[in-house]
């Protein structure tokens, strides 16, 4: 049962990543030396004044607003919309959850990300059904 709870915790704990498109320069070892003009960034400091996409009403929207006050923020109704804007060169990057980001990267080999957190610490929660089993799982989750 502990594994089940730990899995749920890892799914709920979202690591916010900034997704970048390696269009033109490609994604790989050579990107470490790429410059900003090629559209491949390796540090959050390089995107402080860039065009950054977020999903409207998301935690990422709040974190990007706080972390990048000089960036031009673009709001999208969904992550696929932000991905299309990135691929269409309408934005330079977008912020999303770790799980969704890794899925999109698997489906789009021209994507990469900056491996730096947007903010320190993020509160996470477990969601359980209103049943006796859910109450038991909630109590076990809270105790760990």
Secondary structure in CASP SS format (residue, H / E / C, confidence):
PFRMAT SS
TARGET T0000
AUTHOR 0000-0000-0000
METHOD secondary structure of the structure
MODEL  1
X C 1.00
X H 1.00
X H 1.00
X H 1.00
X H 1.00
X H 1.00
X H 1.00
X H 1.00
X H 1.00
X H 1.00
X H 1.00
X H 1.00
X C 1.00
X C 1.00
X C 1.00
X E 1.00
X E 1.00
X E 1.00
X E 1.00
X E 1.00
X E 1.00
X C 1.00
X C 1.00
X C 1.00
X C 1.00
X C 1.00
X C 1.00
X C 1.00
X H 1.00
X H 1.00
X H 1.00
X H 1.00
X H 1.00
X C 1.00
X C 1.00
X H 1.00
X H 1.00
X H 1.00
X C 1.00
X C 1.00
X C 1.00
X C 1.00
X C 1.00
X H 1.00
X H 1.00
X H 1.00
X H 1.00
X C 1.00
X C 1.00
X C 1.00
X E 1.00
X E 1.00
X E 1.00
X E 1.00
X E 1.00
X C 1.00
X C 1.00
X C 1.00
X H 1.00
X H 1.00
X H 1.00
X H 1.00
X H 1.00
X H 1.00
X H 1.00
X H 1.00
X H 1.00
X C 1.00
X C 1.00
X C 1.00
X C 1.00
X E 1.00
X E 1.00
X E 1.00
X E 1.00
X E 1.00
X C 1.00
X C 1.00
X H 1.00
X H 1.00
X H 1.00
X H 1.00
X H 1.00
X H 1.00
X H 1.00
X H 1.00
X H 1.00
X C 1.00
X C 1.00
X C 1.00
X C 1.00
X C 1.00
X E 1.00
X E 1.00
X E 1.00
X E 1.00
X E 1.00
X H 1.00
X H 1.00
X H 1.00
X H 1.00
X H 1.00
X H 1.00
X H 1.00
X H 1.00
X H 1.00
X H 1.00
X C 1.00
X C 1.00
X C 1.00
X E 1.00
X E 1.00
X E 1.00
X E 1.00
X C 1.00
X C 1.00
X C 1.00
X C 1.00
X C 1.00
X C 1.00
X C 1.00
X C 1.00
X C 1.00
X C 1.00
X C 1.00
X C 1.00
X C 1.00
X C 1.00
X C 1.00
X C 1.00
X C 1.00
X H 1.00
X H 1.00
X H 1.00
X H 1.00
X H 1.00
X H 1.00
X H 1.00
X H 1.00
X H 1.00
X H 1.00
X H 1.00
X H 1.00
X C 1.00
END
